């Protein structure tokens, strides 16, 4: 399994995953959404590949605290393909989000 930054090549799979999350989404709708998300530096999208197939995603939004110094990451979307659940994929996606927050560096997500 590999966790990596989502690219525009993943849009069909992202649309399918949104459908599984309960939000019917066409590929064209996902293309527009992903373009908007990708252009916003506060948002990050990671995908999980299993046997060369995108089978999960996590959408993250970074922000800054009012009450503390520092920043946070909020999970705004998390889904694993129903055929690939119970394999630790969701856990791995969350772990990658936690590593990104702790290191305060999201550049490694560009692999």
KOLFI-794119 format. One record per residue (C-alpha): residue in three letters; y, z, x. Coordinates in Angstrom, 3 decimals, padded with zeros to 6 digits. Layout:
+------+----------+----------+----------+
! lonu !        v !        w !        u !
+------+----------+----------+----------+
!  ALA !        Y !        Z !        X !
...
+------+----------+----------+----------+
//
This chain:
+------+----------+----------+----------+
! lonu !        v !        w !        u !
+------+----------+----------+----------+
!  UNK !  000.000 !  000.000 !  000.000 !
!  UNK !  003.488 ! -000.836 !  001.210 !
!  UNK !  006.812 !  000.478 ! -000.072 !
!  UNK !  009.727 ! -001.844 !  000.583 !
!  UNK !  013.142 ! -002.813 ! -000.672 !
!  UNK !  013.001 ! -005.088 ! -003.719 !
!  UNK !  014.170 ! -008.674 ! -003.336 !
!  UNK !  015.034 ! -011.418 ! -005.778 !
!  UNK !  011.484 ! -012.733 ! -005.298 !
!  UNK !  010.274 ! -009.618 ! -007.150 !
!  UNK !  012.242 ! -010.321 ! -010.333 !
!  UNK !  009.263 ! -011.586 ! -012.423 !
!  UNK !  007.246 ! -008.478 ! -011.540 !
!  UNK !  010.247 ! -006.211 ! -012.188 !
!  UNK !  010.637 ! -007.772 ! -015.644 !
!  UNK !  006.968 ! -007.113 ! -016.359 !
!  UNK !  007.279 ! -003.511 ! -015.187 !
!  UNK !  010.329 ! -002.967 ! -017.436 !
!  UNK !  008.196 ! -004.210 ! -020.325 !
!  UNK !  005.554 ! -001.597 ! -019.477 !
!  UNK !  008.286 !  001.017 ! -019.380 !
!  UNK !  009.083 !  000.105 ! -022.983 !
!  UNK !  012.049 ! -002.213 ! -022.462 !
!  UNK !  011.203 ! -005.839 ! -023.330 !
!  UNK !  012.895 ! -007.869 ! -020.592 !
!  UNK !  012.845 ! -011.592 ! -019.885 !
!  UNK !  012.847 ! -012.870 ! -016.325 !
!  UNK !  016.360 ! -014.234 ! -016.859 !
!  UNK !  017.604 ! -010.855 ! -018.149 !
!  UNK !  016.048 ! -009.146 ! -015.120 !
!  UNK !  017.643 ! -011.703 ! -012.806 !
!  UNK !  021.094 ! -010.833 ! -014.175 !
!  UNK !  020.429 ! -007.069 ! -014.075 !
!  UNK !  018.997 ! -007.206 ! -010.570 !
!  UNK !  021.987 ! -009.204 ! -009.330 !
!  UNK !  024.342 ! -006.542 ! -010.707 !
!  UNK !  022.237 ! -003.694 ! -009.332 !
!  UNK !  021.810 ! -005.301 ! -005.923 !
!  UNK !  025.566 ! -005.871 ! -005.578 !
!  UNK !  026.293 ! -002.164 ! -006.129 !
!  UNK !  025.897 ! -000.160 ! -002.885 !
!  UNK !  025.133 !  003.025 ! -004.856 !
!  UNK !  021.906 !  001.552 ! -006.226 !
!  UNK !  018.608 !  001.014 ! -004.423 !
!  UNK !  015.407 ! -000.551 ! -005.730 !
!  UNK !  012.080 ! -000.036 ! -004.010 !
!  UNK !  008.807 ! -001.672 ! -004.935 !
!  UNK !  005.218 ! -000.754 ! -004.193 !
!  UNK !  002.845 ! -003.515 ! -003.155 !
!  UNK ! -000.879 ! -002.953 ! -003.535 !
!  UNK ! -003.208 ! -005.663 ! -002.269 !
!  UNK ! -000.195 ! -007.992 ! -001.972 !
!  UNK !  000.917 ! -007.513 ! -005.598 !
!  UNK !  004.040 ! -005.660 ! -006.766 !
!  UNK !  002.610 ! -002.872 ! -008.924 !
!  UNK !  005.392 ! -000.296 ! -009.102 !
!  UNK !  009.091 !  000.264 ! -008.703 !
!  UNK !  011.641 !  003.019 ! -008.425 !
!  UNK !  015.332 !  002.551 ! -009.158 !
!  UNK !  017.682 !  004.972 ! -007.451 !
!  UNK !  021.358 !  005.763 ! -007.732 !
!  UNK !  023.226 !  007.721 ! -005.085 !
!  UNK !  026.208 !  009.901 ! -005.820 !
!  UNK !  028.324 !  012.695 ! -004.446 !
!  UNK !  028.480 !  016.243 ! -005.690 !
!  UNK !  031.582 !  017.782 ! -007.209 !
!  UNK !  030.451 !  021.320 ! -006.490 !
!  UNK !  028.937 !  020.872 ! -003.011 !
!  UNK !  029.407 !  018.875 !  000.143 !
!  UNK !  026.947 !  016.028 !  000.375 !
!  UNK !  025.232 !  013.534 ! -001.829 !
!  UNK !  022.211 !  013.192 ! -004.090 !
!  UNK !  019.789 !  010.548 ! -005.270 !
!  UNK !  018.916 !  010.223 ! -008.937 !
!  UNK !  015.853 !  008.375 ! -010.162 !
!  UNK !  016.991 !  006.041 ! -012.934 !
!  UNK !  013.732 !  004.089 ! -013.335 !
!  UNK !  010.156 !  004.714 ! -012.245 !
!  UNK !  007.101 !  002.784 ! -013.372 !
!  UNK !  003.646 !  001.880 ! -012.075 !
!  UNK !  001.626 ! -000.964 ! -013.566 !
!  UNK ! -000.888 !  000.492 ! -016.040 !
!  UNK ! -003.763 ! -001.143 ! -014.133 !
!  UNK ! -002.805 !  000.693 ! -010.929 !
!  UNK ! -002.045 !  004.216 ! -012.126 !
!  UNK ! -003.751 !  007.305 ! -010.679 !
!  UNK ! -003.745 !  005.801 ! -007.187 !
!  UNK ! -000.789 !  007.815 ! -005.826 !
!  UNK !  001.648 !  004.900 ! -006.085 !
!  UNK !  004.284 !  006.769 ! -008.108 !
!  UNK !  004.036 !  009.738 ! -005.759 !
!  UNK !  004.554 !  007.457 ! -002.744 !
!  UNK !  007.624 !  005.861 ! -004.347 !
!  UNK !  009.124 !  009.314 ! -004.955 !
!  UNK !  008.306 !  010.402 ! -001.399 !
!  UNK !  010.173 !  007.375 ! -000.029 !
!  UNK !  013.197 !  008.271 ! -002.184 !
!  UNK !  013.099 !  011.823 ! -000.830 !
!  UNK !  012.915 !  010.605 !  002.773 !
!  UNK !  015.928 !  008.359 !  002.174 !
!  UNK !  017.939 !  011.249 !  000.770 !
!  UNK !  016.974 !  013.686 !  003.520 !
!  UNK !  017.810 !  011.245 !  006.302 !
!  UNK !  020.876 !  010.008 !  004.437 !
!  UNK !  019.919 !  006.570 !  005.659 !
!  UNK !  018.772 !  003.851 !  003.321 !
!  UNK !  018.753 !  001.174 !  006.001 !
!  UNK !  015.048 !  001.644 !  006.645 !
!  UNK !  014.479 !  000.448 !  003.077 !
!  UNK !  015.455 ! -003.047 !  004.172 !
!  UNK !  012.067 ! -003.643 !  005.793 !
+------+----------+----------+----------+
//
